[in-house]
Each structure stands twice: as structure tokens, then as C-alpha cells.
């Protein structure tokens, strides 16, 4: 089912966007500012962006955040694939009346670089071959062990309305699409200003320096594509970057927007 376009208003809007077999919980600050769409970390919710949006304010920016399928206030779905997540981005923008010709600043990741004013990649989108048979087995074992505990977290919003197996499948697919041969060419084609904000330390489920080793792949990316640069590397770890070092993300958004407005459409 295609989302119904909403009439853009000058004020904020919060509601559900029906799309395919789900309903996506969306918050749109409205107004004439530069549209910014925020793509959450895996299984996270739109609430994680509150410090960033508050730091930017609403005088120059129109913030569009949403919960992906199953986390937060969004509904469950039969499709949690990466491709479904990409379709949801366009669905949310269309439903909120953002024209296809209107360029949007993406904080997170998108496969539509020609539509982007620019992109800010918050400790992610690494073309790194971290998934092998041993890692897949480790991921599936981790979520099996968490299976009994996840339903207890769902009422708090700390866990999505997904089974342990569905969450494991999403993590495994993330490893597949992140492989250098898959993601590297996508990053090489980016033609708009793009900035990484890198965290230090670990992420959920990682061991030792695994997260740091993923981040080293950025050096090859920036060497090949001059549109992509590292804006900052902050001391917080992956899970706390939007809480402890959100000002680095705010600075990257401002930098990318200023550069993006100079790039011809």
C-alpha cells in the first residue's frame, strides 16, 4: 500500500504513515527549513536523535524522524530486509510531502545519493568483511540466549517487537550488505558531501578491537572518494555516541549542509 501524501504545514506533526504491511511512527517538525531525515541504528528508535535535533534547533532545519518496522511505536511487518528499510525512507518522505526534486540531508545512510543534499554517517556504513560462518554462528547464539529476555524489554521500548530469530537475521544481512565488494562501489559513487563521525571502543556484541578494525576501512574510502571525509572521532563508544558526543554530529550536519548547498542539483 502506497503512503498517502500529507499536506505540509508550518507546524509539527506526529502520527503513523501506513506503508505496505506496516505503520511507521513519524515525527516531523515541519517548517521551511532544510529537510533532514534521520535513519536509526539497528533496532533503535527516533528518540535517540533528540539531542541532535535540539542542538540544531528548528530555525534552519526541518527534522523528520521515524521508528523503523517493529521498534518504538511502529508496527510489525513480515519484511525486515534492508531493501524494505530503503523503501521506507522514500515512503516517509513522500507521506510528509517532501517533493522528489527537493534535496534532503541524510543523517544515517541512504541508497539515493542523487536526491541527497549530503550525508552524515554516524559510526557506521563500513565496507568491511566482518561476517563469516563463525561470526554468523556467534550472532545467532547471542540472540537465542537473549530470546527469553527480549519480551521483558519490549514494553520499555528498549527492544523491538521482533523475535530473536528475526533480529539475528537482520544482523546477518547487515554483514552481507556491508561486505567491501557490496558497499565499496556504493560509497565510491557518492557525489555529495559526506562526513563520518566515528566512535571509539566497542559496540553491542563486539569483542576486543573488532569495532575499531571495522572503522579502519574508512581510510580506504576517503582515499578513493574526495567527497567523503571524517569529521570527527569521539571518545564515546558506539552505543553512547548520540548521548555523549551529539555535538560532533550537530557540527557535521552543519558542515555537510553548507557544502551541499554549493553542489549543483
N, C-alpha and C positions, 0 to 999 in steps of 0.2 A: 504494500500500500504506500503510495507516494505521500509525503507530508504536505499538509495544506499550508500555503503561504500565509503568514501573518502580516497585518498592516503595521509597518514600522511606526512607532510612536516616539515622542521625545522623552518619555519616562521609562522606568524599569519595568521588566516583565519577567514573571516566573511561572512556569507551567510545564505541561507534558507535550512533547512532539511525537505523535503517532507515526511509526515508520515500520514497514514490513510486519513482523510479528511481535513488535515490542513497543514500548513507550519510553522516550528518553526525557529525563528531568532536566530542564534547561533554565538557566538564569541569564538574562540579557539586560545590561544596564541602560541600553538604548542611547539616544542622542546622536549628534552629528560627528562624533569623534572617529578616529581611525579604528575600524573593527579589528579586534584581537580575539582569536579563538584559541582556547586552552585545551590541550589534549592530555588527559590524566596519565599518571603512571599506572602500570598494570594493577587492576583491582582497587585503585584509589578512587576518591570522589572529588567533585568540584570544590569541596570545602578546602582542599589543600592549597588552593590558589588565593585564599582570602588576603594573605599578607602582601602578595604581589600586586593584586588589583588595588588594594588600599594604598600601597606605596606609589602606584602610578596615578591614582585618582581618576576622576571621570571628566575633567575639563577637556582633555585632548583625546580620550580613549573611549571606545565602546567595547566593554568586556562581555564576551559570550562564553560561559562555562556550562558544562553539562556532565551528567553521570553517564558513563557508557553502559552497555547492556548488562544488567544484573547488579552492579554496585550501586550504593546510595539509594536514591528514590526511583531509579529507573526499573523497568520491568524485566523479567526474564525473557530469554529468547531460545530458539533452537539452534542458533548460529552465533558462535562466539569467535569466528575466524577473523584473521587480520583483514581480509577483504571486506568483511561486514563492518569492521571498525572504520575502514576508509569510507565506505558508503555513508556511514552515519555522519561523518563530517559534512559532506555535501547536503545531507538531509536537514541537519540543524541550520546550516546557513540559509538554505532555501526557505525553510519554515519561518525564519526570522526576517525574511525579506531582503537579505543581502544579495545584491544582484551579481550574476556571474561575471560581469565586467568590473566589479568592484574588487580591488585587491585587498587581501586580508593578511594581517600579520599572524603567523602561526607560532604559538609557544608550545613546543612538543614536537610533533612530526606530522608530515603530510606527504602524499604522493602527487600533489598537484602544484609543483613549484611555479608553473607559469601563472597561476592565479595568485600566488603569494606576493605580498609586499616584501616579505623576508621571513626568516625563521630563527627561533631561539630554541636550541636543543639542550634541555636540562638533564645533564648526566645520563646521556643515552644515545641511541642511534649509532652504535659502534659496529663497524663491519669486521667482526671478529669471529673466528670459528671456535666457539666455546662448547658447542654441542657435539658430543659423541655418544656412543652407546652407554658408556659408563655414566656420563652426566645425565642422560635421559633416565636411566635406572634410578639415579640418585634423586632426581626431581619427583619421579612417581612414588618413590618410597617416602619422601618427605610429606607429600600431600596425603598419602594413605595414612600416615601416622597422625596428621592433623585432622583427619576426617571427622573424628568424634567431637573435636573441639570447635570446629568452624560454625556449626549451628548455634552455639552459645554466643558467638561474636556477632552474628547477623543482626540481632535487634539493636546493637550499638552502632551499626554502620561500619564496623571495622573489618567485616568480611562480606563478600558479595553473595547473592543468592544463587550460588553455583555449587555443584557437587565438587568433591575433592578431585575426582577424575577430570571434570571439565576444566578446573583450574590448572591441573597438571598438563592437560592437552594444550592450553593456551601458552604455557611456559615453553613447552617443547616447540610449538610452532614459532614462537618468538626466536628461538635458537636457529630455526631453519631460515627464516627471512633475514636474520642478522648475519648470515654467512657472508664472507667477503665477496664471493662470486655473485651473490644475490644483491647485497646492499651497496657494495662498492660502486657499480655502474650508476646506481640511482643518485648517490652523492656526487659523483663526477659530473652529472648533468645539471646540477643545481646552478641556476644562473641569477640568483638573487642573493643579497647579503644574508649570511647565515653565521650565527655565533653559538659556540658551545659554552656552557657553564658547567665545569667539571667538579664533582665532589671528590673527597678523599676517603680512603678506607673501604669498608665492606658494604654489601647490600644483603637483603634478606636471602638466606640460603647459601651465600658465598662463603668460601673458606680462604684463609690466608690472604694472598695478594691477587686473588682471581679477578676482583673488580678493577683493581689498578691495571692489571695486564690487559683487560678489555679496553681501558682508556688509552693505552699506548697506540692503538690503531688510529687515533685521531691525527697523529703526526703525519702519517702517510696521506690521509685525506686532505689536510691543509696544504701539503706539498704539491698535490695534484690539482687542487681547485682553489684559486686565489679568492673566490667569493666566500670561502669558509675559513673562519678563524676561531681561536679560543679567546673568549672574552675574559674569563677568569677561572682559576682553580681555587676552590674554597676549602677550608679545613673540615667542614662538616661531612658526615657520611651520606650515602645515597638516600637513606630514609629520612634524614632531618634537614636536607638542603633547603627545602621551601619554608622551613620554620626558622632556621638559624641564619641562613645566608640569602634570604629572599631579596635583599637589596642588590646583590650581584645580578640576579635575574632582572630586576627592575632596570638596572643600568644597561644590560644587554638589550632589553626591549627598546629602550630609548635610542641606543646606538643603531640598531638594525632599522628602526623606523626612519631615522634621519637619513641613513644611507639609501634605504629603499625608495624613498620619495624622489631620489635623484636618478633612479634607474628608469629608462623609458618603458612604457607598457608594451 
